[in-house]
Amino acid sequence: MSEQHSHKPWGGRFTQPTDAFVEAFTASVTFDRRLYHYDIQGSIAHARMLAHVGVLTEAEGRAIIEGLEAIEAEIEAGDFPWSVALEDVHMNIEARLTERIGESGKKLHTGRSRNDQVATDLRLYLRDEIDAIRAELERLQGTLVDLAEREADTIMPGFTHLQVAQPVTFGHHMLAWFEMLERDRQRLKECRSRVNVMPLGAAALAGTSFPIDREYTAGLLGFEGLCENSLDAVSDRDFVIEFLAAASLLMMHLSRFSEELILWSSQQFDFIELADSFCTGSSIMPQKKNPDVPELVRGKSARVFGHLMGLLTLMKAQPLAYNKDNQEDKEPLFDTVDTLKGALKVYADMMGAMTVKRERCREAARAGFSTATDLADYLVRKGLPFRDAHEVVGKAVHYGLTEGKDLSEMSLEELRRFSAVIDEDVFEILTLEGSVAARNHRGGTAPEQVRRQVARARERLDRHP
C-alpha cells in the first residue's frame, strides 16, 4: 500500500493509528463502492462549479475532471486499487485522484464534506434506479394488458374468502393486477420527485464559507431543486425510507399475485400452466412441478418489508445532523433495489409465457352457484325486495346442493317452486356468459368493458406519466 493510501485524510487530529479491527468494522467500501459512478459524477460537477466561481483555476478544474474520468475507466476495467484503510468509496477515489494528478487533487474537497457528498451520491443513484424499476414495472404491466386482451372472454370464478362468488373474466382479473401496479408506478414517480433535490453545498452541516453556486451544480447534475436547510440536507434519509415503503407495497402486490399463481397452478385449481423454465422439480418425487419463482417472490417480500422496518428504526432516535449510523442505510437500499428489479423482470417474463386453461376456468365458475347474485338481481327487477330475493335464492341454492344441480341446470318448474315471478327469461341471466355480459359498465367484468379497460391501460402506459 502506498504512503498516500495509508494516510487517513482526517488523521491530523490523531496521535494513534486506528485499531485494525475498528478499521475493518467501520469501513463501508466493500459495499458503497457501487456508488462510484455517482461519486465521480458529483465530484466532476463540484469541480466545474469551483472553477466557475473562481475557487479553482481553469487548469486545476480541468486536471481534476480528467483525473476523475480516468479513475472511472480504471474502476470499470477492474484495475482500481480499493483500500479498506481509506474507509469508503469517496476517500478511495479522492486519494487515487491525488496520486494521479498531485496537489490539485487535494483541492477537490473544498467547500464540501463527505456528509453532503454521500447524500448526493445516494440521490443520484436512487434516481437512476427508480427509472430502471419503473421501466421493468411498465414491461410487466404491458404483459398483463396483453394477457387481459387475449383472455377478455375467458370466464373464471371470482372469489371472496377464497369461495366462489361470481363469474368474472380472466382478462378482468389481470387488469385488477394492472391497477395495483399502476398505483405502484405513480408512487415511484412521486418518490422520485422528492429524491431529485440536491444536498451538495450543505457541507458537514452548516454550509460553507466558500462562494459556491449551488444552482449551477444542480443544473449540471439534473436536480430539480435544492435541499433548503443544510442540517436537514445531510441528515435526511426520508427519501430512502419513502422508496423502501413504495418498494414494500410493490412487493406486497407481487406476493399477492404469487399466492394466486401458486393456487391456480395446483392440481386442485388447475387454471394455468406456468412454463417449465420458471418451475423446478423435486429431488425425491419425480412427478412434481413446483412454482418456485412465485414462491420465491412471495418470500422475498419479507426481506424488503424488513429493510423498511430496519431503516425506520435506524433513523428514529438520531439527533441532527449526520451520524455514523447512517452508514447502515446503504446495504438495505441496495438489496431492495436488486430484489425489486429481479422480481419484476422474472414476473414479466413468466407472465408472458403462462398458459391459461380456459375450459377448466369455465368449469370451476359453473361449480359454485356463481350466478346466484344474478338470480337475486333478476327477482328484484321483478318487484321483490332484495332481502326477500336473497332468501329465495338461498333456498334455491340449498335445493341445488341437495340435487347436485347448478341454478342454470334447473328447469323453469323447479325454479318456480321458490318464486312465482320467475319466467323463461331467467335463463338469459343464469348462464355464465349472461352473468359477465350483464356487468357492462366502466370497471365491470363484461368482455366489452375489459377491452375498453385494455385500451385505456395502454394509453396510460404510452403517456409514461
C-alpha positions in Angstrom: 0.0 0.0 0.0 1.4 3.4 -0.9 2.1 6.1 1.8 -0.8 8.1 0.3 -3.2 5.2 0.8 -2.1 4.5 4.4 -2.6 8.1 5.5 -6.1 9.0 6.8 -7.5 12.2 5.3 -8.7 13.2 8.8 -5.6 12.0 10.6 -4.1 15.3 11.7 -6.1 15.3 14.9 -5.0 11.8 16.0 -1.8 10.5 17.5 -2.5 6.8 17.4 -3.4 4.7 14.3 -6.9 3.2 14.0 -7.2 -0.3 15.5 -7.1 -2.8 12.7 -10.5 -4.4 13.7 -12.1 -1.0 14.1 -10.8 0.0 10.7 -12.5 -3.0 9.1 -15.6 -2.7 11.2 -16.2 0.9 10.3 -15.3 0.7 6.7 -18.1 0.8 4.1 -16.0 0.5 0.9 -16.9 -3.2 0.5 -20.5 -2.2 -0.4 -20.6 1.5 -1.1 -18.1 1.2 -4.0 -21.2 0.5 -6.1 -21.8 4.3 -5.9 -18.5 5.0 -7.7 -20.2 6.4 -10.9 -22.4 8.8 -8.9 -19.5 9.8 -6.7 -17.4 10.7 -9.7 -20.4 12.4 -11.5 -21.0 14.5 -8.4 -17.3 15.3 -8.0 -17.0 16.4 -11.6 -19.9 18.8 -11.2 -18.5 20.1 -8.0 -15.1 20.7 -9.7 -16.8 22.5 -12.6 -18.6 24.7 -10.1 -15.5 25.5 -8.1 -13.8 26.6 -11.3 -16.9 28.5 -12.4 -16.8 30.6 -9.2 -13.0 31.0 -9.2 -12.1 28.8 -6.2 -10.2 26.6 -8.6 -8.3 27.8 -11.7 -9.5 26.5 -15.1 -6.3 24.3 -15.3 -7.0 22.8 -11.8 -10.6 22.1 -12.7 -9.6 20.5 -16.0 -6.9 18.3 -14.3 -9.4 17.1 -11.7 -12.1 16.3 -14.2 -9.7 14.4 -16.5 -8.3 12.6 -13.5 -11.7 11.6 -12.3 -12.7 10.3 -15.8 -9.5 8.2 -15.9 -10.3 6.8 -12.5 -13.8 5.8 -13.6 -12.2 4.0 -16.6 -9.9 2.2 -14.1 -12.8 1.1 -12.0 -14.8 -0.2 -14.9 -11.8 -2.1 -16.2 -11.3 -3.8 -12.8 -7.9 -2.1 -12.2 -8.8 0.2 -9.3 -6.9 -0.5 -6.0 -9.7 -0.4 -3.5 -8.5 0.1 0.1 -10.4 -0.7 3.3 -7.9 1.6 5.1 -9.5 4.5 3.2 -12.9 3.6 4.6 -15.3 4.4 1.7 -15.8 5.0 -1.9 -15.3 8.7 -1.5 -11.9 8.7 0.1 -10.7 5.9 -2.2 -11.4 7.9 -5.3 -10.1 11.2 -3.8 -6.8 9.5 -2.7 -6.4 8.0 -6.1 -7.0 11.3 -7.7 -4.2 12.9 -5.7 -1.9 10.0 -6.7 -2.7 10.7 -10.4 -2.6 14.5 -10.6 -0.8 15.7 -7.5 -1.7 18.6 -5.2 -4.6 19.7 -7.4 -6.4 16.6 -6.3 -6.4 17.7 -2.7 -8.4 20.8 -3.7 -11.4 18.9 -4.9 -13.0 18.6 -1.5 -13.0 22.4 -1.0 -16.5 23.6 0.1 -18.0 20.1 0.7 -18.0 17.3 3.2 -18.4 13.6 2.9 -21.8 14.2 4.6 -23.3 16.2 1.7 -21.3 14.1 -0.8 -22.8 10.8 0.2 -26.3 12.2 0.4 -25.8 13.5 -3.2 -24.4 10.2 -4.4 -27.4 8.3 -2.9 -29.9 10.6 -4.5 -28.2 10.3 -7.9 -28.1 6.5 -7.6 -31.7 6.1 -6.4 -33.0 8.5 -9.1 -31.5 6.2 -11.8 -32.7 3.1 -10.1 -36.2 4.3 -9.8 -36.2 5.0 -13.6 -34.9 1.4 -14.2 -37.5 -0.1 -11.8 -40.3 1.9 -13.4 -39.2 0.6 -16.9 -39.4 -3.0 -15.7 -42.7 -2.3 -14.0 -44.2 -0.9 -17.2 -42.9 -4.0 -19.0 -44.8 -6.2 -16.6 -47.9 -4.0 -16.9 -47.8 -4.3 -20.7 -47.6 -8.1 -20.4 -50.7 -8.1 -18.2 -52.6 -5.9 -20.6 -51.7 -8.2 -23.5 -52.9 -11.1 -21.4 -56.1 -9.3 -20.4 -56.9 -8.6 -24.1 -56.3 -12.2 -25.1 -58.4 -13.6 -22.3 -61.2 -10.9 -22.3 -63.8 -13.6 -23.0 -62.4 -16.3 -20.7 -64.7 -16.9 -17.8 -63.4 -17.9 -14.4 -64.7 -17.8 -10.9 -64.3 -14.7 -8.9 -63.6 -15.3 -5.2 -64.3 -13.8 -1.9 -63.0 -15.6 1.2 -61.5 -18.0 -1.3 -65.0 -19.2 -2.0 -66.6 -19.0 -5.5 -68.5 -15.7 -5.5 -69.5 -14.5 -9.0 -68.2 -15.2 -12.5 -65.6 -12.8 -13.9 -63.4 -12.8 -16.9 -59.7 -13.8 -16.7 -58.9 -10.6 -18.5 -60.7 -8.6 -15.9 -58.7 -10.3 -13.2 -55.4 -9.4 -15.0 -56.5 -5.8 -15.1 -57.0 -5.8 -11.3 -53.3 -6.6 -11.0 -52.5 -3.9 -13.6 -54.3 -1.3 -11.4 -52.3 -2.4 -8.3 -49.1 -1.9 -10.3 -50.3 1.4 -11.7 -50.6 2.8 -8.2 -47.0 1.5 -7.5 -45.8 3.2 -10.7 -47.3 6.5 -9.6 -45.9 6.2 -6.1 -42.4 5.7 -7.5 -42.9 8.7 -9.8 -43.8 10.8 -6.8 -41.0 9.4 -4.7 -38.5 10.3 -7.5 -39.5 13.9 -7.4 -38.6 14.1 -3.7 -35.3 12.1 -4.4 -34.3 14.6 -7.1 -33.3 17.5 -4.9 -29.6 18.4 -4.2 -27.9 18.4 -0.8 -24.5 19.3 -2.1 -23.4 22.6 -0.6 -24.6 21.8 2.9 -21.0 20.6 3.6 -20.7 19.0 7.0 -23.9 20.5 8.5 -23.8 24.3 8.3 -22.9 25.1 4.7 -19.6 26.5 3.6 -17.8 29.9 3.7 -16.7 29.5 0.1 -18.6 31.3 -2.6 -20.3 28.2 -4.1 -23.1 28.3 -6.7 -25.5 25.5 -5.7 -27.9 26.3 -8.6 -25.1 25.9 -11.1 -24.1 22.5 -9.6 -27.8 21.3 -9.5 -28.2 22.2 -13.2 -25.1 20.2 -14.1 -26.4 17.1 -12.2 -30.1 17.4 -13.4 -31.5 18.1 -9.9 -35.0 19.7 -9.9 -34.4 21.6 -6.7 -32.1 22.2 -3.7 -32.3 21.0 -0.1 -33.2 24.3 1.6 -31.6 23.6 5.0 -28.1 22.4 5.5 -28.8 20.5 8.7 -31.7 18.6 7.1 -29.8 18.1 3.8 -27.0 16.0 5.4 -29.2 14.0 7.9 -32.3 13.4 5.8 -32.9 9.8 4.8 -36.7 10.2 4.2 -36.2 9.7 0.5 -34.6 6.3 1.1 -37.4 5.3 3.6 -40.1 6.5 1.2 -38.6 4.4 -1.6 -38.5 1.4 0.7 -42.1 2.0 1.6 -43.1 2.1 -2.1 -41.0 -1.0 -2.7 -42.7 -2.8 0.1 -46.1 -2.0 -1.3 -45.0 -3.2 -4.7 -43.6 -6.4 -3.3 -46.8 -7.0 -1.3 -48.7 -6.8 -4.6 -46.3 -9.2 -6.2 -46.7 -11.5 -3.2 -50.5 -11.5 -3.7 -50.0 -12.3 -7.3 -47.7 -15.1 -6.3 -50.2 -16.6 -4.0 -52.9 -16.7 -6.7 -50.5 -18.2 -9.3 -49.4 -20.9 -6.8 -53.0 -21.8 -6.1 -54.0 -21.6 -9.8 -51.2 -23.9 -10.9 -52.1 -26.6 -8.3 -54.0 -29.7 -9.3 -56.9 -28.5 -7.2 -57.4 -25.4 -9.2 -55.6 -26.1 -12.4 -56.4 -22.8 -14.0 -53.0 -22.1 -15.5 -49.8 -23.7 -16.6 -46.5 -22.0 -15.8 -43.8 -22.6 -18.3 -41.2 -25.2 -17.3 -38.5 -22.6 -17.4 -40.0 -20.9 -14.4 -40.5 -24.0 -12.3 -38.4 -26.7 -10.7 -38.8 -30.3 -9.8 -38.4 -32.4 -6.6 -35.3 -34.2 -5.6 -37.4 -37.2 -4.5 -40.8 -37.0 -6.2 -40.4 -37.2 -10.0 -43.9 -36.1 -10.8 -43.6 -32.7 -9.1 -43.5 -29.3 -10.9 -43.1 -26.7 -8.3 -43.9 -23.0 -8.8 -40.6 -21.8 -7.3 -40.5 -18.4 -8.9 -43.8 -17.1 -7.4 -42.9 -18.8 -4.2 -39.6 -17.1 -4.0 -41.0 -13.7 -4.9 -43.6 -14.2 -2.2 -40.7 -15.0 0.2 -38.6 -12.1 -0.9 -41.3 -9.6 0.0 -40.4 -10.4 3.7 -36.8 -9.1 3.3 -38.0 -5.9 1.7 -40.5 -5.3 4.5 -37.6 -6.0 6.9 -35.4 -3.4 5.2 -38.2 -0.8 5.6 -38.5 -1.5 9.3 -34.8 -1.5 9.7 -34.4 2.0 8.2 -37.3 3.4 10.2 -35.6 2.0 13.3 -32.2 3.3 12.2 -33.5 6.9 12.0 -36.0 7.0 14.8 -33.6 8.3 17.5 -30.9 10.2 15.6 -30.3 13.8 16.6 -29.3 16.3 14.0 -27.2 16.3 12.0 -25.2 13.5 10.4 -24.4 10.4 12.5 -22.3 7.3 11.6 -25.5 5.3 12.0 -26.4 6.4 8.5 -23.7 4.2 7.0 -26.2 1.4 7.7 -28.7 2.8 5.1 -26.9 1.5 2.0 -27.0 -2.2 2.2 -30.8 -2.4 2.8 -31.3 0.1 0.0 -29.0 -1.8 -2.4 -30.6 -5.1 -1.6 -34.1 -3.7 -2.0 -33.2 -2.3 -5.4 -31.7 -5.6 -6.6 -34.6 -7.6 -5.2 -37.3 -5.4 -6.8 -35.6 -5.3 -10.2 -35.1 -9.1 -10.2 -38.7 -9.8 -9.1 -40.2 -7.5 -11.8 -38.0 -8.9 -14.5 -38.8 -12.5 -13.7 -42.5 -11.8 -13.4 -42.8 -10.0 -16.7 -41.0 -13.0 -18.4 -43.1 -15.6 -16.5 -46.5 -14.0 -17.2 -45.6 -13.7 -20.9 -45.0 -17.4 -21.1 -48.1 -18.5 -19.0 -50.9 -20.7 -20.5 -54.5 -20.2 -19.4 -56.6 -23.3 -19.2 -59.8 -21.8 -20.4 -62.2 -24.8 -20.2 -61.0 -25.6 -16.7 -61.6 -22.0 -15.6 -65.1 -22.1 -17.0 -65.9 -25.4 -15.4 -64.8 -24.0 -12.0 -67.0 -21.0 -12.4 -70.0 -23.3 -13.0 -69.4 -25.4 -9.9 -70.1 -22.9 -7.2 -73.5 -21.3 -7.9 -71.7 -18.2 -9.1 -74.8 -16.8 -10.8 -76.8 -16.7 -7.6 -76.5 -13.0 -7.3 -77.7 -12.6 -10.8 -80.9 -14.5 -9.9 -81.4 -12.3 -6.9 -81.0 -9.2 -9.1 -83.5 -10.7 -11.5 -86.0 -11.1 -8.7 -85.5 -7.5 -7.6 -86.2 -6.3 -11.1 -89.4 -8.4 -10.9 -90.5 -6.4 -7.9 -89.2 -8.4 -4.8 -87.4 -6.5 -2.1 -83.7 -7.5 -2.1 -83.8 -9.2 1.2 -86.7 -11.4 0.1 -84.9 -12.2 -3.1 -81.8 -13.1 -1.2 -83.8 -15.7 0.8 -85.4 -17.1 -2.2 -82.1 -17.7 -3.9 -80.6 -19.2 -0.8 -83.4 -21.8 -0.8 -82.8 -22.5 -4.5 -79.1 -23.0 -3.8 -79.8 -25.4 -1.0 -82.0 -27.4 -3.3 -79.3 -27.4 -5.9 -76.8 -28.7 -3.4 -79.2 -31.5 -2.5 -79.9 -32.4 -6.1 -76.4 -31.8 -7.5 -77.6 -29.2 -9.9 -76.4 -25.7 -10.7 -79.0 -22.9 -11.0 -78.6 -22.9 -14.7 -79.3 -26.6 -14.9 -82.7 -26.4 -13.1 -85.9 -26.4 -15.1 -88.3 -23.5 -15.0 -90.7 -25.6 -13.0 -88.0 -26.3 -10.4 -87.1 -22.6 -10.1 -90.7 -21.5 -9.8 -91.0 -23.6 -6.6 -89.1 -20.8 -4.9 -90.8 -17.8 -6.6 -93.8 -17.5 -8.9 -92.3 -14.4 -10.6 -89.6 -16.4 -12.3 -90.2 -16.8 -16.0 -88.5 -18.1 -19.1 -86.3 -15.0 -19.4 -84.4 -16.1 -16.3 -82.2 -18.4 -18.3 -80.7 -15.4 -20.1 -79.0 -14.3 -16.9 -78.3 -17.7 -15.3 -75.6 -18.6 -17.9 -72.0 -17.6 -17.1 -71.8 -15.6 -20.3 -75.1 -13.8 -19.5 -73.8 -13.0 -16.0 -70.5 -11.4 -17.1 -72.1 -9.6 -20.0 -74.6 -8.0 -17.6 -71.7 -6.2 -15.8 -71.4 -3.8 -18.8 -70.3 -0.6 -17.2 -67.0 1.1 -16.7 -64.9 -1.1 -14.3 -67.2 -4.1 -14.8 -66.2 -7.6 -15.9 -68.1 -7.7 -19.2 -65.8 -8.6 -22.1 -66.7 -5.3 -23.9 -65.7 -3.4 -20.8 -62.5 -5.4 -20.4 -61.4 -4.4 -24.0 -62.2 -0.8 -23.2 -60.1 -1.1 -20.0 -57.3 -2.5 -22.0 -57.3 0.4 -24.4 -57.3 2.9 -21.5 -54.5 1.0 -19.8 -52.4 1.1 -23.0 -52.9 4.9 -23.2 -51.7 5.3 -19.7 -48.6 3.4 -20.4 -47.9 5.1 -23.7 -48.0 8.5 -21.9 -45.4 7.4 -19.4 -46.8 9.7 -16.7 
